[in-house]
Structures are given as C-alpha cells and as structure tokens.
Amino acid sequence: MGKFYQISYDCRSIDKDELIKDRIKQFGDYCNIFPGVWLIYTDISVQDVYQRITNEQFEEIALLVLRLDVTAYWGRMDKSVWDWIKQSRG
C-alpha cells in the first residue's frame, strides 16, 4: 500500500532545480504545492525516496522528506491539491 510523503528543499540553495524536479516527477504520482514543496504517493520507504532524489548529487542542499498522515488535514489550497489527495488515496 502506498504512502504520502512531503519533499521540501530550498530552491534558492541551488542554481537549477530542474534535476530535482525531474527526479520527483519520476515517482509518477506527485503534486507540486509550492516552490520547493512537493507531495508524492509511493510504496517505497522514506529513505529510498530521499536516495532516489539526491542520488549522491545534492549533499550540499537542505532537503527533507517526511511521511504524511493524510487521514486528517485542513487548510486552504487550490482545489487541484485536494483532488489529488483524494484521487491518490483511491
């Protein structure tokens, strides 16, 4: 069964974050909610998520991967974020 993760990094700490974005998009089920903040849904571990994104290239930047419990959430976001969460929980 899949799990939700939040991936956060400081966009200002790297010149081009396209490589990180591409690696995050490779998880397939993702949602970019703010610059440098992504949600993904996958069945791999938090350590594997981190390793696939960094792949030994981004040791100098702050990057955080958190497992999320989306059984309870509240806030104000674009409707597409709520739709993505509901769809991914399927």
PDB file of N, CA, C and O in Angstrom:
ATOM      1  N   MET A   1       0.836  -1.180   0.000  1.00  0.00           N
ATOM      2  CA  MET A   1       0.000   0.000   0.000  1.00  0.00           C
ATOM      3  C   MET A   1       0.885   1.250   0.000  1.00  0.00           C
ATOM      4  O   MET A   1       1.913   1.293   0.676  1.00  0.00           O
ATOM      5  N   GLY A   2       0.481   2.245  -0.752  1.00  0.00           N
ATOM      6  CA  GLY A   2       1.271   3.458  -0.870  1.00  0.00           C
ATOM      7  C   GLY A   2       1.186   4.352   0.349  1.00  0.00           C
ATOM      8  O   GLY A   2       0.318   4.207   1.209  1.00  0.00           O
ATOM      9  N   LYS A   3       2.127   5.284   0.385  1.00  0.00           N
ATOM     10  CA  LYS A   3       2.195   6.268   1.474  1.00  0.00           C
ATOM     11  C   LYS A   3       2.415   7.648   0.860  1.00  0.00           C
ATOM     12  O   LYS A   3       2.987   7.791  -0.220  1.00  0.00           O
ATOM     13  N   PHE A   4       1.941   8.652   1.588  1.00  0.00           N
ATOM     14  CA  PHE A   4       2.165  10.031   1.176  1.00  0.00           C
ATOM     15  C   PHE A   4       3.452  10.539   1.807  1.00  0.00           C
ATOM     16  O   PHE A   4       3.748  10.253   2.967  1.00  0.00           O
ATOM     17  N   TYR A   5       4.214  11.299   1.020  1.00  0.00           N
ATOM     18  CA  TYR A   5       5.424  11.947   1.512  1.00  0.00           C
ATOM     19  C   TYR A   5       5.417  13.405   1.084  1.00  0.00           C
ATOM     20  O   TYR A   5       4.894  13.760   0.028  1.00  0.00           O
ATOM     21  N   GLN A   6       6.007  14.235   1.925  1.00  0.00           N
ATOM     22  CA  GLN A   6       6.262  15.626   1.554  1.00  0.00           C
ATOM     23  C   GLN A   6       7.758  15.769   1.344  1.00  0.00           C
ATOM     24  O   GLN A   6       8.557  15.346   2.179  1.00  0.00           O
ATOM     25  N   ILE A   7       8.124  16.360   0.235  1.00  0.00           N
ATOM     26  CA  ILE A   7       9.520  16.637  -0.082  1.00  0.00           C
ATOM     27  C   ILE A   7       9.678  18.151  -0.086  1.00  0.00           C
ATOM     28  O   ILE A   7       8.961  18.855  -0.797  1.00  0.00           O
ATOM     29  N   SER A   8      10.619  18.647   0.711  1.00  0.00           N
ATOM     30  CA  SER A   8      10.849  20.089   0.812  1.00  0.00           C
ATOM     31  C   SER A   8      12.331  20.381   0.636  1.00  0.00           C
ATOM     32  O   SER A   8      13.187  19.694   1.194  1.00  0.00           O
ATOM     33  N   TYR A   9      12.613  21.401  -0.141  1.00  0.00           N
ATOM     34  CA  TYR A   9      14.000  21.862  -0.298  1.00  0.00           C
ATOM     35  C   TYR A   9      13.983  23.348  -0.597  1.00  0.00           C
ATOM     36  O   TYR A   9      12.976  23.887  -1.057  1.00  0.00           O
ATOM     37  N   ASP A  10      15.089  23.999  -0.338  1.00  0.00           N
ATOM     38  CA  ASP A  10      15.224  25.435  -0.559  1.00  0.00           C
ATOM     39  C   ASP A  10      15.654  25.680  -1.997  1.00  0.00           C
ATOM     40  O   ASP A  10      16.804  25.439  -2.364  1.00  0.00           O
ATOM     41  N   CYS A  11      14.730  26.157  -2.795  1.00  0.00           N
ATOM     42  CA  CYS A  11      15.018  26.422  -4.219  1.00  0.00           C
ATOM     43  C   CYS A  11      16.163  27.410  -4.398  1.00  0.00           C
ATOM     44  O   CYS A  11      16.886  27.364  -5.394  1.00  0.00           O
ATOM     45  N   ARG A  12      16.319  28.295  -3.433  1.00  0.00           N
ATOM     46  CA  ARG A  12      17.366  29.321  -3.542  1.00  0.00           C
ATOM     47  C   ARG A  12      18.762  28.751  -3.322  1.00  0.00           C
ATOM     48  O   ARG A  12      19.753  29.406  -3.643  1.00  0.00           O
ATOM     49  N   SER A  13      18.853  27.535  -2.777  1.00  0.00           N
ATOM     50  CA  SER A  13      20.158  26.975  -2.443  1.00  0.00           C
ATOM     51  C   SER A  13      20.835  26.294  -3.634  1.00  0.00           C
ATOM     52  O   SER A  13      21.983  25.864  -3.529  1.00  0.00           O
ATOM     53  N   ILE A  14      20.133  26.194  -4.761  1.00  0.00           N
ATOM     54  CA  ILE A  14      20.728  25.578  -5.945  1.00  0.00           C
ATOM     55  C   ILE A  14      20.423  26.453  -7.162  1.00  0.00           C
ATOM     56  O   ILE A  14      19.397  27.130  -7.222  1.00  0.00           O
ATOM     57  N   ASP A  15      21.336  26.420  -8.121  1.00  0.00           N
ATOM     58  CA  ASP A  15      21.169  27.247  -9.319  1.00  0.00           C
ATOM     59  C   ASP A  15      19.973  26.799 -10.146  1.00  0.00           C
ATOM     60  O   ASP A  15      19.122  27.609 -10.512  1.00  0.00           O
ATOM     61  N   LYS A  16      19.915  25.517 -10.435  1.00  0.00           N
ATOM     62  CA  LYS A  16      18.817  24.981 -11.236  1.00  0.00           C
ATOM     63  C   LYS A  16      18.258  23.775 -10.503  1.00  0.00           C
ATOM     64  O   LYS A  16      18.980  22.824 -10.207  1.00  0.00           O
ATOM     65  N   ASP A  17      16.976  23.823 -10.216  1.00  0.00           N
ATOM     66  CA  ASP A  17      16.392  22.693  -9.514  1.00  0.00           C
ATOM     67  C   ASP A  17      15.652  21.747 -10.459  1.00  0.00           C
ATOM     68  O   ASP A  17      14.863  20.913 -10.016  1.00  0.00           O
ATOM     69  N   GLU A  18      15.906  21.879 -11.752  1.00  0.00           N
ATOM     70  CA  GLU A  18      15.221  21.035 -12.738  1.00  0.00           C
ATOM     71  C   GLU A  18      15.525  19.549 -12.523  1.00  0.00           C
ATOM     72  O   GLU A  18      14.640  18.710 -12.693  1.00  0.00           O
ATOM     73  N   LEU A  19      16.756  19.216 -12.156  1.00  0.00           N
ATOM     74  CA  LEU A  19      17.110  17.817 -11.939  1.00  0.00           C
ATOM     75  C   LEU A  19      16.321  17.236 -10.771  1.00  0.00           C
ATOM     76  O   LEU A  19      15.821  16.114 -10.858  1.00  0.00           O
ATOM     77  N   ILE A  20      16.207  17.982  -9.691  1.00  0.00           N
ATOM     78  CA  ILE A  20      15.411  17.514  -8.547  1.00  0.00           C
ATOM     79  C   ILE A  20      13.952  17.355  -8.960  1.00  0.00           C
ATOM     80  O   ILE A  20      13.316  16.355  -8.627  1.00  0.00           O
ATOM     81  N   LYS A  21      13.425  18.333  -9.681  1.00  0.00           N
ATOM     82  CA  LYS A  21      12.034  18.247 -10.148  1.00  0.00           C
ATOM     83  C   LYS A  21      11.826  17.013 -11.006  1.00  0.00           C
ATOM     84  O   LYS A  21      10.838  16.299 -10.832  1.00  0.00           O
ATOM     85  N   ASP A  22      12.739  16.751 -11.930  1.00  0.00           N
ATOM     86  CA  ASP A  22      12.612  15.581 -12.793  1.00  0.00           C
ATOM     87  C   ASP A  22      12.636  14.287 -11.997  1.00  0.00           C
ATOM     88  O   ASP A  22      11.887  13.357 -12.295  1.00  0.00           O
ATOM     89  N   ARG A  23      13.487  14.225 -10.992  1.00  0.00           N
ATOM     90  CA  ARG A  23      13.560  13.013 -10.166  1.00  0.00           C
ATOM     91  C   ARG A  23      12.288  12.825  -9.350  1.00  0.00           C
ATOM     92  O   ARG A  23      11.832  11.696  -9.169  1.00  0.00           O
ATOM     93  N   ILE A  24      11.715  13.906  -8.861  1.00  0.00           N
ATOM     94  CA  ILE A  24      10.457  13.812  -8.120  1.00  0.00           C
ATOM     95  C   ILE A  24       9.342  13.357  -9.052  1.00  0.00           C
ATOM     96  O   ILE A  24       8.515  12.526  -8.675  1.00  0.00           O
ATOM     97  N   LYS A  25       9.316  13.887 -10.244  1.00  0.00           N
ATOM     98  CA  LYS A  25       8.276  13.514 -11.206  1.00  0.00           C
ATOM     99  C   LYS A  25       8.364  12.046 -11.604  1.00  0.00           C
ATOM    100  O   LYS A  25       7.367  11.468 -12.037  1.00  0.00           O
ATOM    101  N   GLN A  26       9.535  11.434 -11.467  1.00  0.00           N
ATOM    102  CA  GLN A  26       9.688  10.019 -11.806  1.00  0.00           C
ATOM    103  C   GLN A  26       8.916   9.101 -10.866  1.00  0.00           C
ATOM    104  O   GLN A  26       8.697   7.933 -11.188  1.00  0.00           O
ATOM    105  N   PHE A  27       8.500   9.613  -9.708  1.00  0.00           N
ATOM    106  CA  PHE A  27       7.678   8.795  -8.822  1.00  0.00           C
ATOM    107  C   PHE A  27       6.289   8.584  -9.423  1.00  0.00           C
ATOM    108  O   PHE A  27       5.567   7.673  -9.020  1.00  0.00           O
ATOM    109  N   GLY A  28       5.919   9.426 -10.388  1.00  0.00           N
ATOM    110  CA  GLY A  28       4.679   9.254 -11.118  1.00  0.00           C
ATOM    111  C   GLY A  28       3.466   9.906 -10.501  1.00  0.00           C
ATOM    112  O   GLY A  28       2.698  10.567 -11.200  1.00  0.00           O
ATOM    113  N   ASP A  29       3.277   9.738  -9.221  1.00  0.00           N
ATOM    114  CA  ASP A  29       2.110  10.296  -8.541  1.00  0.00           C
ATOM    115  C   ASP A  29       2.591  11.423  -7.643  1.00  0.00           C
ATOM    116  O   ASP A  29       2.990  11.188  -6.502  1.00  0.00           O
ATOM    117  N   TYR A  30       2.554  12.656  -8.160  1.00  0.00           N
ATOM    118  CA  TYR A  30       3.119  13.801  -7.443  1.00  0.00           C
ATOM    119  C   TYR A  30       2.217  15.021  -7.585  1.00  0.00           C
ATOM    120  O   TYR A  30       1.369  15.097  -8.473  1.00  0.00           O
ATOM    121  N   CYS A  31       2.430  15.968  -6.682  1.00  0.00           N
ATOM    122  CA  CYS A  31       1.712  17.236  -6.716  1.00  0.00           C
ATOM    123  C   CYS A  31       2.664  18.313  -6.192  1.00  0.00           C
ATOM    124  O   CYS A  31       3.151  18.213  -5.066  1.00  0.00           O
ATOM    125  N   ASN A  32       2.928  19.327  -6.990  1.00  0.00           N
ATOM    126  CA  ASN A  32       3.793  20.437  -6.585  1.00  0.00           C
ATOM    127  C   ASN A  32       2.906  21.512  -5.964  1.00  0.00           C
ATOM    128  O   ASN A  32       2.134  22.165  -6.667  1.00  0.00           O
ATOM    129  N   ILE A  33       3.017  21.700  -4.629  1.00  0.00           N
ATOM    130  CA  ILE A  33       2.095  22.615  -3.959  1.00  0.00           C
ATOM    131  C   ILE A  33       2.668  24.010  -3.758  1.00  0.00           C
ATOM    132  O   ILE A  33       1.910  24.979  -3.714  1.00  0.00           O
ATOM    133  N   PHE A  34       3.973  24.135  -3.637  1.00  0.00           N
ATOM    134  CA  PHE A  34       4.668  25.420  -3.528  1.00  0.00           C
ATOM    135  C   PHE A  34       6.038  25.249  -4.172  1.00  0.00           C
ATOM    136  O   PHE A  34       6.475  24.116  -4.374  1.00  0.00           O
ATOM    137  N   PRO A  35       6.727  26.336  -4.500  1.00  0.00           N
ATOM    138  CA  PRO A  35       8.100  26.173  -4.984  1.00  0.00           C
ATOM    139  C   PRO A  35       8.943  25.418  -3.950  1.00  0.00           C
ATOM    140  O   PRO A  35       9.063  25.842  -2.800  1.00  0.00           O
ATOM    141  N   GLY A  36       9.514  24.310  -4.372  1.00  0.00           N
ATOM    142  CA  GLY A  36      10.354  23.516  -3.483  1.00  0.00           C
ATOM    143  C   GLY A  36       9.595  22.629  -2.516  1.00  0.00           C
ATOM    144  O   GLY A  36      10.211  22.032  -1.633  1.00  0.00           O
ATOM    145  N   VAL A  37       8.268  22.519  -2.649  1.00  0.00           N
ATOM    146  CA  VAL A  37       7.470  21.654  -1.771  1.00  0.00           C
ATOM    147  C   VAL A  37       6.569  20.781  -2.640  1.00  0.00           C
ATOM    148  O   VAL A  37       5.735  21.277  -3.398  1.00  0.00           O
ATOM    149  N   TRP A  38       6.755  19.491  -2.511  1.00  0.00           N
ATOM    150  CA  TRP A  38       6.039  18.513  -3.318  1.00  0.00           C
ATOM    151  C   TRP A  38       5.379  17.474  -2.419  1.00  0.00           C
ATOM    152  O   TRP A  38       5.854  17.202  -1.317  1.00  0.00           O
ATOM    153  N   LEU A  39       4.300  16.909  -2.890  1.00  0.00           N
ATOM    154  CA  LEU A  39       3.703  15.727  -2.287  1.00  0.00           C
ATOM    155  C   LEU A  39       3.826  14.605  -3.302  1.00  0.00           C
ATOM    156  O   LEU A  39       3.632  14.809  -4.501  1.00  0.00           O
ATOM    157  N   ILE A  40       4.151  13.411  -2.806  1.00  0.00           N
ATOM    158  CA  ILE A  40       4.172  12.240  -3.679  1.00  0.00           C
ATOM    159  C   ILE A  40       3.429  11.112  -2.979  1.00  0.00           C
ATOM    160  O   ILE A  40       3.238  11.129  -1.764  1.00  0.00           O
ATOM    161  N   TYR A  41       3.022  10.148  -3.761  1.00  0.00           N
ATOM    162  CA  TYR A  41       2.382   8.940  -3.243  1.00  0.00           C
ATOM    163  C   TYR A  41       3.120   7.764  -3.849  1.00  0.00           C
ATOM    164  O   TYR A  41       3.148   7.601  -5.069  1.00  0.00           O
ATOM    165  N   THR A  42       3.725   6.936  -2.992  1.00  0.00           N
ATOM    166  CA  THR A  42       4.530   5.815  -3.463  1.00  0.00           C
ATOM    167  C   THR A  42       4.543   4.721  -2.402  1.00  0.00           C
ATOM    168  O   THR A  42       4.156   4.947  -1.255  1.00  0.00           O
ATOM    169  N   ASP A  43       4.987   3.547  -2.796  1.00  0.00           N
ATOM    170  CA  ASP A  43       5.040   2.434  -1.842  1.00  0.00           C
ATOM    171  C   ASP A  43       6.455   2.154  -1.341  1.00  0.00           C
ATOM    172  O   ASP A  43       6.677   1.149  -0.665  1.00  0.00           O
ATOM    173  N   ILE A  44       7.413   3.020  -1.660  1.00  0.00           N
ATOM    174  CA  ILE A  44       8.783   2.797  -1.182  1.00  0.00           C
ATOM    175  C   ILE A  44       9.015   3.545   0.134  1.00  0.00           C
ATOM    176  O   ILE A  44       8.190   4.357   0.551  1.00  0.00           O
ATOM    177  N   SER A  45      10.142   3.263   0.776  1.00  0.00           N
ATOM    178  CA  SER A  45      10.433   3.847   2.088  1.00  0.00           C
ATOM    179  C   SER A  45      10.886   5.300   1.967  1.00  0.00           C
ATOM    180  O   SER A  45      11.273   5.761   0.893  1.00  0.00           O
ATOM    181  N   VAL A  46      10.828   6.001   3.080  1.00  0.00           N
ATOM    182  CA  VAL A  46      11.263   7.397   3.120  1.00  0.00           C
ATOM    183  C   VAL A  46      12.747   7.508   2.757  1.00  0.00           C
ATOM    184  O   VAL A  46      13.146   8.457   2.082  1.00  0.00           O
ATOM    185  N   GLN A  47      13.558   6.556   3.194  1.00  0.00           N
ATOM    186  CA  GLN A  47      14.987   6.572   2.859  1.00  0.00           C
ATOM    187  C   GLN A  47      15.195   6.387   1.355  1.00  0.00           C
ATOM    188  O   GLN A  47      16.051   7.041   0.759  1.00  0.00           O
ATOM    189  N   ASP A  48      14.406   5.489   0.740  1.00  0.00           N
ATOM    190  CA  ASP A  48      14.529   5.269  -0.698  1.00  0.00           C
ATOM    191  C   ASP A  48      14.091   6.493  -1.491  1.00  0.00           C
ATOM    192  O   ASP A  48      14.684   6.809  -2.523  1.00  0.00           O
ATOM    193  N   VAL A  49      13.059   7.183  -1.018  1.00  0.00           N
ATOM    194  CA  VAL A  49      12.629   8.415  -1.675  1.00  0.00           C
ATOM    195  C   VAL A  49      13.788   9.418  -1.673  1.00  0.00           C
ATOM    196  O   VAL A  49      14.135   9.984  -2.709  1.00  0.00           O
ATOM    197  N   TYR A  50      14.375   9.626  -0.500  1.00  0.00           N
ATOM    198  CA  TYR A  50      15.494  10.570  -0.382  1.00  0.00           C
ATOM    199  C   TYR A  50      16.647  10.174  -1.311  1.00  0.00           C
ATOM    200  O   TYR A  50      17.188  11.017  -2.027  1.00  0.00           O
ATOM    201  N   GLN A  51      17.016   8.899  -1.297  1.00  0.00           N
ATOM    202  CA  GLN A  51      18.153   8.452  -2.098  1.00  0.00           C
ATOM    203  C   GLN A  51      17.892   8.582  -3.592  1.00  0.00           C
ATOM    204  O   GLN A  51      18.797   8.923  -4.353  1.00  0.00           O
ATOM    205  N   ARG A  52      16.667   8.313  -4.016  1.00  0.00           N
ATOM    206  CA  ARG A  52      16.352   8.457  -5.443  1.00  0.00           C
ATOM    207  C   ARG A  52      16.397   9.917  -5.888  1.00  0.00           C
ATOM    208  O   ARG A  52      16.770  10.211  -7.023  1.00  0.00           O
ATOM    209  N   ILE A  53      16.023  10.821  -5.004  1.00  0.00           N
ATOM    210  CA  ILE A  53      16.056  12.240  -5.370  1.00  0.00           C
ATOM    211  C   ILE A  53      17.484  12.762  -5.381  1.00  0.00           C
ATOM    212  O   ILE A  53      17.900  13.419  -6.335  1.00  0.00           O
ATOM    213  N   THR A  54      18.229  12.476  -4.335  1.00  0.00           N
ATOM    214  CA  THR A  54      19.578  13.031  -4.227  1.00  0.00           C
ATOM    215  C   THR A  54      20.581  12.280  -5.090  1.00  0.00           C
ATOM    216  O   THR A  54      21.430  12.901  -5.729  1.00  0.00           O
ATOM    217  N   ASN A  55      20.498  10.967  -5.118  1.00  0.00           N
ATOM    218  CA  ASN A  55      21.405  10.140  -5.907  1.00  0.00           C
ATOM    219  C   ASN A  55      22.848  10.622  -5.792  1.00  0.00           C
ATOM    220  O   ASN A  55      23.578  10.695  -6.781  1.00  0.00           O
ATOM    221  N   GLU A  56      23.241  10.947  -4.564  1.00  0.00           N
ATOM    222  CA  GLU A  56      24.605  11.370  -4.233  1.00  0.00           C
ATOM    223  C   GLU A  56      25.054  12.633  -4.959  1.00  0.00           C
ATOM    224  O   GLU A  56      26.247  12.812  -5.203  1.00  0.00           O
ATOM    225  N   GLN A  57      24.107  13.519  -5.311  1.00  0.00           N
ATOM    226  CA  GLN A  57      24.474  14.745  -6.012  1.00  0.00           C
ATOM    227  C   GLN A  57      24.110  16.011  -5.257  1.00  0.00           C
ATOM    228  O   GLN A  57      24.597  17.085  -5.608  1.00  0.00           O
ATOM    229  N   PHE A  58      23.282  15.925  -4.247  1.00  0.00           N
ATOM    230  CA  PHE A  58      22.776  17.126  -3.606  1.00  0.00           C
ATOM    231  C   PHE A  58      23.083  17.167  -2.110  1.00  0.00           C
ATOM    232  O   PHE A  58      22.252  17.602  -1.313  1.00  0.00           O
ATOM    233  N   GLU A  59      24.273  16.714  -1.734  1.00  0.00           N
ATOM    234  CA  GLU A  59      24.641  16.690  -0.327  1.00  0.00           C
ATOM    235  C   GLU A  59      24.711  18.082   0.292  1.00  0.00           C
ATOM    236  O   GLU A  59      24.561  18.227   1.505  1.00  0.00           O
ATOM    237  N   GLU A  60      24.936  19.097  -0.524  1.00  0.00           N
ATOM    238  CA  GLU A  60      25.133  20.448  -0.004  1.00  0.00           C
ATOM    239  C   GLU A  60      23.825  21.207   0.231  1.00  0.00           C
ATOM    240  O   GLU A  60      23.850  22.285   0.823  1.00  0.00           O
ATOM    241  N   ILE A  61      22.699  20.683  -0.210  1.00  0.00           N
ATOM    242  CA  ILE A  61      21.445  21.420  -0.019  1.00  0.00           C
ATOM    243  C   ILE A  61      20.614  20.775   1.086  1.00  0.00           C
ATOM    244  O   ILE A  61      20.719  19.577   1.348  1.00  0.00           O
ATOM    245  N   ALA A  62      19.799  21.590   1.716  1.00  0.00           N
ATOM    246  CA  ALA A  62      18.869  21.078   2.722  1.00  0.00           C
ATOM    247  C   ALA A  62      17.676  20.487   1.995  1.00  0.00           C
ATOM    248  O   ALA A  62      17.004  21.178   1.229  1.00  0.00           O
ATOM    249  N   LEU A  63      17.413  19.214   2.235  1.00  0.00           N
ATOM    250  CA  LEU A  63      16.297  18.518   1.611  1.00  0.00           C
ATOM    251  C   LEU A  63      15.676  17.618   2.667  1.00  0.00           C
ATOM    252  O   LEU A  63      16.375  16.847   3.325  1.00  0.00           O
ATOM    253  N   LEU A  64      14.376  17.719   2.826  1.00  0.00           N
ATOM    254  CA  LEU A  64      13.671  16.979   3.863  1.00  0.00           C
ATOM    255  C   LEU A  64      12.558  16.161   3.237  1.00  0.00           C
ATOM    256  O   LEU A  64      11.784  16.673   2.429  1.00  0.00           O
ATOM    257  N   VAL A  65      12.474  14.875   3.613  1.00  0.00           N
ATOM    258  CA  VAL A  65      11.394  14.001   3.170  1.00  0.00           C
ATOM    259  C   VAL A  65      10.648  13.536   4.409  1.00  0.00           C
ATOM    260  O   VAL A  65      11.238  12.948   5.315  1.00  0.00           O
ATOM    261  N   LEU A  66       9.348  13.803   4.442  1.00  0.00           N
ATOM    262  CA  LEU A  66       8.511  13.437   5.584  1.00  0.00           C
ATOM    263  C   LEU A  66       7.395  12.514   5.125  1.00  0.00           C
ATOM    264  O   LEU A  66       6.801  12.733   4.069  1.00  0.00           O
ATOM    265  N   ARG A  67       7.108  11.492   5.904  1.00  0.00           N
ATOM    266  CA  ARG A  67       5.919  10.678   5.642  1.00  0.00           C
ATOM    267  C   ARG A  67       4.725  11.398   6.248  1.00  0.00           C
ATOM    268  O   ARG A  67       4.791  11.868   7.384  1.00  0.00           O
ATOM    269  N   LEU A  68       3.636  11.486   5.497  1.00  0.00           N
ATOM    270  CA  LEU A  68       2.464  12.236   5.926  1.00  0.00           C
ATOM    271  C   LEU A  68       1.296  11.311   6.254  1.00  0.00           C
ATOM    272  O   LEU A  68       1.107  10.273   5.621  1.00  0.00           O
ATOM    273  N   ASP A  69       0.530  11.706   7.242  1.00  0.00           N
ATOM    274  CA  ASP A  69      -0.735  11.054   7.555  1.00  0.00           C
ATOM    275  C   ASP A  69      -1.830  11.961   7.014  1.00  0.00           C
ATOM    276  O   ASP A  69      -2.094  13.024   7.575  1.00  0.00           O
ATOM    277  N   VAL A  70      -2.460  11.545   5.933  1.00  0.00           N
ATOM    278  CA  VAL A  70      -3.479  12.394   5.329  1.00  0.00           C
ATOM    279  C   VAL A  70      -4.894  11.931   5.682  1.00  0.00           C
ATOM    280  O   VAL A  70      -5.848  12.198   4.951  1.00  0.00           O
ATOM    281  N   THR A  71      -5.013  11.240   6.806  1.00  0.00           N
ATOM    282  CA  THR A  71      -6.356  10.887   7.258  1.00  0.00           C
ATOM    283  C   THR A  71      -7.037  12.093   7.881  1.00  0.00           C
ATOM    284  O   THR A  71      -8.262  12.132   7.999  1.00  0.00           O
ATOM    285  N   ALA A  72      -6.241  13.073   8.279  1.00  0.00           N
ATOM    286  CA  ALA A  72      -6.789  14.316   8.825  1.00  0.00           C
ATOM    287  C   ALA A  72      -5.973  15.475   8.274  1.00  0.00           C
ATOM    288  O   ALA A  72      -4.757  15.536   8.457  1.00  0.00           O
ATOM    289  N   TYR A  73      -6.648  16.383   7.606  1.00  0.00           N
ATOM    290  CA  TYR A  73      -5.967  17.568   7.080  1.00  0.00           C
ATOM    291  C   TYR A  73      -6.981  18.695   6.962  1.00  0.00           C
ATOM    292  O   TYR A  73      -8.183  18.464   6.836  1.00  0.00           O
ATOM    293  N   TRP A  74      -6.475  19.904   7.004  1.00  0.00           N
ATOM    294  CA  TRP A  74      -7.319  21.081   6.892  1.00  0.00           C
ATOM    295  C   TRP A  74      -6.472  22.221   6.368  1.00  0.00           C
ATOM    296  O   TRP A  74      -5.281  22.292   6.670  1.00  0.00           O
ATOM    297  N   GLY A  75      -7.046  23.092   5.609  1.00  0.00           N
ATOM    298  CA  GLY A  75      -6.296  24.230   5.121  1.00  0.00           C
ATOM    299  C   GLY A  75      -6.953  24.852   3.917  1.00  0.00           C
ATOM    300  O   GLY A  75      -8.076  24.512   3.544  1.00  0.00           O
ATOM    301  N   ARG A  76      -6.238  25.758   3.328  1.00  0.00           N
ATOM    302  CA  ARG A  76      -6.727  26.449   2.141  1.00  0.00           C
ATOM    303  C   ARG A  76      -5.684  26.257   1.042  1.00  0.00           C
ATOM    304  O   ARG A  76      -4.563  26.758   1.129  1.00  0.00           O
ATOM    305  N   MET A  77      -6.072  25.537   0.036  1.00  0.00           N
ATOM    306  CA  MET A  77      -5.195  25.260  -1.098  1.00  0.00           C
ATOM    307  C   MET A  77      -6.031  25.314  -2.359  1.00  0.00           C
ATOM    308  O   MET A  77      -7.260  25.355  -2.307  1.00  0.00           O
ATOM    309  N   ASP A  78      -5.361  25.314  -3.474  1.00  0.00           N
ATOM    310  CA  ASP A  78      -6.042  25.194  -4.746  1.00  0.00           C
ATOM    311  C   ASP A  78      -6.820  23.868  -4.770  1.00  0.00           C
ATOM    312  O   ASP A  78      -6.339  22.864  -4.243  1.00  0.00           O
ATOM    313  N   LYS A  79      -7.970  23.857  -5.353  1.00  0.00           N
ATOM    314  CA  LYS A  79      -8.821  22.663  -5.382  1.00  0.00           C
ATOM    315  C   LYS A  79      -8.086  21.460  -5.973  1.00  0.00           C
ATOM    316  O   LYS A  79      -8.365  20.321  -5.599  1.00  0.00           O
ATOM    317  N   SER A  80      -7.162  21.702  -6.880  1.00  0.00           N
ATOM    318  CA  SER A  80      -6.431  20.599  -7.506  1.00  0.00           C
ATOM    319  C   SER A  80      -5.611  19.799  -6.490  1.00  0.00           C
ATOM    320  O   SER A  80      -5.411  18.599  -6.675  1.00  0.00           O
ATOM    321  N   VAL A  81      -5.133  20.444  -5.419  1.00  0.00           N
ATOM    322  CA  VAL A  81      -4.383  19.729  -4.374  1.00  0.00           C
ATOM    323  C   VAL A  81      -5.310  18.770  -3.639  1.00  0.00           C
ATOM    324  O   VAL A  81      -4.963  17.607  -3.435  1.00  0.00           O
ATOM    325  N   TRP A  82      -6.480  19.245  -3.243  1.00  0.00           N
ATOM    326  CA  TRP A  82      -7.438  18.375  -2.539  1.00  0.00           C
ATOM    327  C   TRP A  82      -7.866  17.226  -3.449  1.00  0.00           C
ATOM    328  O   TRP A  82      -7.982  16.086  -2.999  1.00  0.00           O
ATOM    329  N   ASP A  83      -8.098  17.520  -4.712  1.00  0.00           N
ATOM    330  CA  ASP A  83      -8.485  16.465  -5.656  1.00  0.00           C
ATOM    331  C   ASP A  83      -7.380  15.430  -5.796  1.00  0.00           C
ATOM    332  O   ASP A  83      -7.656  14.232  -5.851  1.00  0.00           O
ATOM    333  N   TRP A  84      -6.121  15.885  -5.854  1.00  0.00           N
ATOM    334  CA  TRP A  84      -5.002  14.966  -5.982  1.00  0.00           C
ATOM    335  C   TRP A  84      -4.909  14.050  -4.768  1.00  0.00           C
ATOM    336  O   TRP A  84      -4.698  12.846  -4.916  1.00  0.00           O
ATOM    337  N   ILE A  85      -5.063  14.609  -3.569  1.00  0.00           N
ATOM    338  CA  ILE A  85      -5.008  13.791  -2.343  1.00  0.00           C
ATOM    339  C   ILE A  85      -6.108  12.738  -2.362  1.00  0.00           C
ATOM    340  O   ILE A  85      -5.859  11.562  -2.096  1.00  0.00           O
ATOM    341  N   LYS A  86      -7.320  13.165  -2.677  1.00  0.00           N
ATOM    342  CA  LYS A  86      -8.445  12.216  -2.709  1.00  0.00           C
ATOM    343  C   LYS A  86      -8.242  11.152  -3.760  1.00  0.00           C
ATOM    344  O   LYS A  86      -8.511   9.977  -3.507  1.00  0.00           O
ATOM    345  N   GLN A  87      -7.775  11.533  -4.929  1.00  0.00           N
ATOM    346  CA  GLN A  87      -7.556  10.582  -6.026  1.00  0.00           C
ATOM    347  C   GLN A  87      -6.467   9.580  -5.652  1.00  0.00           C
ATOM    348  O   GLN A  87      -6.616   8.386  -5.908  1.00  0.00           O
ATOM    349  N   SER A  88      -5.380  10.048  -5.052  1.00  0.00           N
ATOM    350  CA  SER A  88      -4.260   9.165  -4.713  1.00  0.00           C
ATOM    351  C   SER A  88      -4.619   8.193  -3.603  1.00  0.00           C
ATOM    352  O   SER A  88      -4.071   7.093  -3.541  1.00  0.00           O
ATOM    353  N   ARG A  89      -5.534   8.588  -2.726  1.00  0.00           N
ATOM    354  CA  ARG A  89      -5.958   7.685  -1.647  1.00  0.00           C
ATOM    355  C   ARG A  89      -6.832   6.564  -2.187  1.00  0.00           C
ATOM    356  O   ARG A  89      -6.971   5.513  -1.561  1.00  0.00           O
ATOM    357  N   GLY A  90      -7.420   6.799  -3.360  1.00  0.00           N
ATOM    358  CA  GLY A  90      -8.288   5.911  -4.090  1.00  0.00           C
ATOM    359  C   GLY A  90      -8.766   4.751  -3.421  1.00  0.00           C
ATOM    360  O   GLY A  90      -9.511   3.964  -4.006  1.00  0.00           O
TER     361      GLY A  90
END
